[in-house]
Amino acid sequence: MLQNITEFGVMNMSSVALLRGINLGKKNKVDMKSLKSLFEQMAYTNVRTYIQTGNVLFEGTSYDIQQIETLLQDTYGFDIPVVVRTKQELLEIQQHDIFSKEQVYVLFLEKHISDEQHALLTELIDDEFTIVHHKNIIITLSKSYHQTKYTNTFFEKKLNMHSTARNQNTVNKIIAKME
């Protein structure tokens, strides 16, 4: 599905593709140079990557997540779910009160969550969290990410959709690298 990102009144918007589940240990290896080249082949401009966990910064007037995921599957031989956010969306997350707290993670969801899913999360989650634009969950964890049950897998199972998590530091650095 082609997503037009000109709604913010800018013809060429800075965005980030957040890839799920790559370069975790010895599994699902993706070379960052080839990843950058793949995005350039799709006619995105100013393409660059940030750390090995799959953050591809790019500029363009639109993007097609299905095209990106298909090309990634064809190139690397395994399914790589992708979520795209604009710089404006990341700035809105960064400016939220909860984002400035300790042990903050953002879960970027592939689809909008319903009111029923939001209510379910409210019943299940003890840690402080908020949902921004029905598609981004900001959570401040009472335990470390490796000790909490509120991991990316938890949210994917409860919401029945792909998501990918980034810590506060990574989100801040991605924003700083966007033009």
C-alpha positions as CSV (number, residue, x, y, z in Angstrom):
1,M,0.0,0.0,0.0
2,L,1.5,3.3,-1.1
3,Q,1.6,5.8,1.8
4,N,1.7,9.5,0.8
5,I,3.8,11.5,3.2
6,T,3.0,14.9,1.8
7,E,0.2,15.5,4.4
8,F,2.6,17.6,6.5
9,G,2.9,20.1,3.6
10,V,6.4,19.0,2.6
11,M,7.2,17.5,-0.8
12,N,10.2,15.5,0.3
13,M,9.8,14.1,3.8
14,S,12.5,12.6,6.0
15,S,11.4,9.1,7.2
16,V,12.8,6.0,8.9
17,A,12.0,2.4,8.0
18,L,12.2,0.3,11.2
19,L,12.9,-3.3,10.3
20,R,11.8,-6.1,12.7
21,G,14.1,-8.9,13.8
22,I,17.3,-8.5,11.8
23,N,20.9,-9.1,13.0
24,L,19.9,-10.6,16.3
25,G,22.8,-12.8,17.2
26,K,23.5,-15.1,14.3
27,K,20.0,-15.0,13.0
28,N,18.6,-13.0,10.0
29,K,21.8,-11.3,9.0
30,V,21.4,-8.2,6.8
31,D,24.4,-6.2,5.6
32,M,23.8,-2.5,6.1
33,K,25.6,-1.5,2.8
34,S,23.3,-3.8,0.8
35,L,20.3,-2.5,2.7
36,K,21.2,1.0,1.9
37,S,21.6,0.1,-1.8
38,L,18.2,-1.7,-1.8
39,F,16.5,1.5,-0.7
40,E,18.4,3.6,-3.3
41,Q,17.2,1.1,-5.9
42,M,13.6,1.9,-4.9
43,A,14.4,5.6,-5.7
44,Y,14.6,6.9,-2.1
45,T,17.1,9.7,-1.6
46,N,19.6,10.5,1.1
47,V,19.5,6.9,2.3
48,R,21.6,6.0,5.3
49,T,21.4,3.4,8.0
50,Y,21.8,3.7,11.8
51,I,23.1,0.7,13.8
52,Q,22.8,-2.9,12.8
53,T,19.2,-3.4,14.1
54,G,17.6,-2.1,11.0
55,N,17.0,1.6,11.0
56,V,17.0,3.0,7.4
57,L,16.7,6.8,7.1
58,F,15.5,8.1,3.8
59,E,13.7,10.9,2.0
60,G,10.8,10.7,-0.4
61,T,7.3,11.9,-1.1
62,S,5.8,8.5,-0.6
63,Y,6.7,4.9,0.4
64,D,5.2,1.5,-0.2
65,I,5.7,-0.9,2.8
66,Q,4.6,-3.9,0.8
67,Q,7.1,-3.1,-1.9
68,I,9.9,-2.7,0.7
69,E,9.0,-6.0,2.5
70,T,8.8,-7.9,-0.8
71,L,12.2,-6.7,-1.9
72,L,13.7,-7.5,1.5
73,Q,12.2,-11.0,1.3
74,D,13.5,-11.5,-2.2
75,T,16.9,-10.2,-1.4
76,Y,17.6,-11.8,2.1
77,G,15.4,-14.9,1.9
78,F,13.3,-14.3,5.1
79,D,10.3,-12.2,6.2
80,I,11.3,-8.8,7.5
81,P,8.3,-6.8,8.8
82,V,8.8,-3.0,8.2
83,V,7.2,0.0,9.9
84,V,7.8,3.5,8.6
85,R,7.6,6.7,10.6
86,T,8.2,10.3,9.5
87,K,10.4,12.7,11.4
88,Q,7.3,14.6,12.5
89,E,5.8,11.5,14.0
90,L,9.0,10.7,15.9
91,L,9.1,14.3,17.2
92,E,5.6,14.0,18.5
93,I,6.6,10.8,20.4
94,Q,9.7,12.5,21.7
95,Q,7.7,15.4,23.0
96,H,5.3,13.3,25.0
97,D,5.8,13.5,28.8
98,I,6.3,9.8,29.4
99,F,9.2,9.8,26.8
100,S,11.5,11.7,29.2
101,K,11.3,9.1,32.0
102,E,13.7,6.2,32.7
103,Q,13.8,2.9,30.8
104,V,11.5,4.1,28.0
105,Y,10.8,2.0,24.9
106,V,8.7,2.8,21.9
107,L,6.8,0.0,20.1
108,F,6.0,1.0,16.5
109,L,2.9,-0.9,15.4
110,E,2.2,-2.0,11.8
111,K,-1.5,-0.9,12.1
112,H,-3.7,1.3,14.2
113,I,-5.0,-0.3,17.4
114,S,-8.7,-0.3,18.1
115,D,-10.3,1.0,21.3
116,E,-10.9,-2.6,22.3
117,Q,-7.2,-3.4,22.0
118,H,-6.3,-0.2,23.9
119,A,-8.7,-1.3,26.7
120,L,-7.1,-4.8,26.7
121,L,-3.6,-3.3,27.1
122,T,-4.8,-1.1,30.0
123,E,-6.1,-4.2,31.8
124,L,-2.9,-6.2,31.2
125,I,-0.1,-3.7,31.6
126,D,1.1,-2.6,35.1
127,D,3.9,-0.3,33.8
128,E,3.1,3.3,32.7
129,F,2.4,3.5,29.0
130,T,0.6,5.7,26.5
131,I,-0.5,5.3,22.9
132,V,0.3,8.0,20.3
133,H,-1.8,8.2,17.2
134,H,-3.2,4.7,17.7
135,K,0.0,3.2,16.3
136,N,2.9,3.9,18.7
137,I,3.2,2.7,22.3
138,I,5.5,4.5,24.6
139,I,6.2,2.5,27.8
140,T,8.4,3.1,30.8
141,L,9.5,-0.2,32.1
142,S,9.7,-1.0,35.8
143,K,12.2,-3.8,35.0
144,S,14.9,-3.9,32.3
145,Y,13.8,-4.9,28.8
146,H,15.4,-8.3,29.3
147,Q,13.5,-8.9,32.5
148,T,10.1,-7.5,31.7
149,K,7.2,-9.4,30.1
150,Y,6.3,-6.3,28.1
151,T,8.5,-7.1,25.2
152,N,7.9,-6.7,21.5
153,T,6.7,-10.3,21.4
154,F,4.1,-9.6,24.2
155,F,2.6,-6.7,22.2
156,E,2.6,-8.7,19.0
157,K,0.7,-11.6,20.6
158,K,-1.8,-9.4,22.4
159,L,-2.5,-7.1,19.4
160,N,-2.1,-9.8,16.7
161,M,0.1,-7.6,14.6
162,H,3.8,-7.0,13.8
163,S,5.6,-4.3,15.8
164,T,9.2,-3.3,16.4
165,A,10.7,-1.8,19.5
166,R,13.4,0.8,19.9
167,N,14.7,2.3,23.2
168,Q,14.6,6.0,24.0
169,N,18.3,6.5,23.1
170,T,17.9,4.9,19.7
171,V,14.8,7.0,18.9
172,N,16.6,10.2,20.0
173,K,19.6,9.3,17.8
174,I,17.4,8.6,14.8
175,I,15.7,11.9,15.1
176,A,19.1,13.7,15.4
177,K,20.2,12.0,12.2
178,M,17.1,13.0,10.2
179,E,17.3,16.2,8.2
